[in-house]
Amino acid sequence: MTQTSQRRPRVLVVDDNDALRRSTARVVESFGYDVDTAEDGIEALAKLMLDFDLVLLDGEMPHMDGFEVAERIRSTDEMQHLPIIMVTGLAQPESRRRAIRCGVNDFVVKPFDSEELEMRSKWLIEMKRNFDELQGNQNRLEEEVERRTGSLRTIVREMAEAQRRTMEAHVDTIHRLSLAAEFKDRVTAYHIERIGLYSERLARALAMAPKVVETIRHAATMHDVGKLGVPEAILMKPGKLTDAEMDIMKTHTTIGAQILSNSDSPLLQMGERIALSHHERWDGEGYPYGLAGEDIPIEGRICTIVDFFDALTTDRPYRDAVPVDEVLDMMREDSGRHFDPNLLETFFSITDEILEIYARY
């Protein structure tokens, strides 16, 4: 990762937005640097095997955000001193502090000034060069660059693609499991999409970490997976359920949690919490455990809000959809009882985004 008179500095530009990735690469090339690109964190970590002097890293990316990529880079001995500049739209002070904690050297907010980026890049690359020379690593690293050619680049690209396919298959399996439960309940795949998208928008409006936002987008779709264990006669009953039938219906929360339990996947772990808690109420009158207030996981409180909105604004076997304005009024009246009042206030602040999703699906 050393700059010498024979080799121009090499920079890796990481951004999931294709247009921004290309434009940033062109700007960095104008500095006289050789540039390679990666469309997500998985590809970035794989390509770092090819030797770079600087990483320009986006903060908000799917599957693995920039903060996690920085942490993984710093966890590797040979990349402890690789300079990282986070180039992102996340301008909040907490984002800067979090970036520093993750090992980022510098922080540039989009849209960036090219001259400022050039000065910051030049300083960090020069610092890295001096460090490598002091450590006596220059010759060894030059030989590594010579060795890692052609076939290695192909192997790295295939590795990144295989990891990305694994992640996509993981999410697709979860989606199909969720859809199986909803088909049993005569609810369409659009219900799955809406719940995931509503939860994602609300989590983003709450300024949750990008990785958490991405996780809740998929985890929320599993909220009713426990309906797989509820008899169809109860799920499809056109009239009101009896008390005994309602008790059976309520078990879909614990059944769903059991289906998703004991997983090492953060996505399935969040899905388990949502399945178990999305019928708890802020006032403690919900089920299955009567949790109240902030004892209810925040992802469960988010799903409670969006699931209530979606359930009432769509047709069900036992009733027609309720007009959106009436549903929103009902939710306002239940603030502080059924719903977390702060989360509900945020939900109302993004009503336009919610209704756009509602209209699209």
C-alpha positions, 0 to 999 in steps of 0.5 A: 500500500506504498506510494513510490516514484514508480507507482501512482497512489491507488484509491478505492472509491466505495459507494452504492450509488452508481452515478456518485461512484463514477463521478467521485472516481473521475474527480479522484483520477484528476488528482493524478491517482489510479482509481478502482471502485466498489459498489458495496462493502462486501466488494470493497473488503474483497478488493482491498486484497489488491493493495490501496493507499486510500479508501473513500468510503460512503456511509450509507450502503445496503447489507454492510454500511460504511461504519462496519466496513471501517471497523473490519478494515481496522480489525485487520493487522495489515490494514491498521494504517490504511487511510480512510475518508468517509464521503457521505451525506450523514452530516450529524455530529454523532455520525462524525463521532461514530466514524472516528470511533470506527477508525475513519481518519477524515470525514467529508460531507456530500456534496464535497469540494474537490480541492478540499478532497484533494488536499485531504487525500494528499495529506493522508496518502503522504502520511501513509507513505512515510509510515511505510518507509519508516516501517521498512515495508516498501520493498515487501509491499511492491513485490505483493503488488507485482504478484497480485495480478490478473487471476487474483483480480478475477478471484476477488471479483468472484468472491465478492459476487458469491458473498453478495449472492449469499446475502441476497439468498438469505433475504429472499428465503426470509421473504418467502417464509413471510409470504407463506404465512401471509398466503395462509391468511389471504393477504397479498405479497404487497402487504409484506412489501408495505410493512417492510417499506413503512418500517424502513421509512420510520426507522430512517426518520428516527435517525437509526443507523443505516445498517439497522434501517436496512435490517428492519426493512427485511425483519419487519416482513416476518412479523406474522410468520407465526400464523403458519401455526394457527388453524386456517379456520380461525385465520379465514373466519369472516366474522368476529373470533370467540374468546377461545379463538382469539387466544389461539390467534394470539399464539402467532406471536410466540410461535413466530418467535420460536420459528426464528429463535436460536439464529446467529443472524442479526436479521433473524434475531431482530425478526424474532423480537418483532414477531414476539412484540408487535402486539404489545401496547405502550400502556401494557395492555397488549400481548403476549407478555403485557410489556409496557413503554420502553420495555418493548423493543423499539423495532416492535414498537415501530412494527406495531404502528405500521402494522396497525395502519396497514391492517386497517387501510386494506381489505380483510375477509371480515371487513372493507378497508377503512379510509386513510384519514379515519385510520390516522385519526384513530391512531392519534386518539390511541397515542400513549395508549396503544402506540409509543407517542414519540414514534407515532409523532415521527410517523405522522411527520412522514405521512407523505412518504407512507401514503406514497408507498400505500399508493404504489403497492 
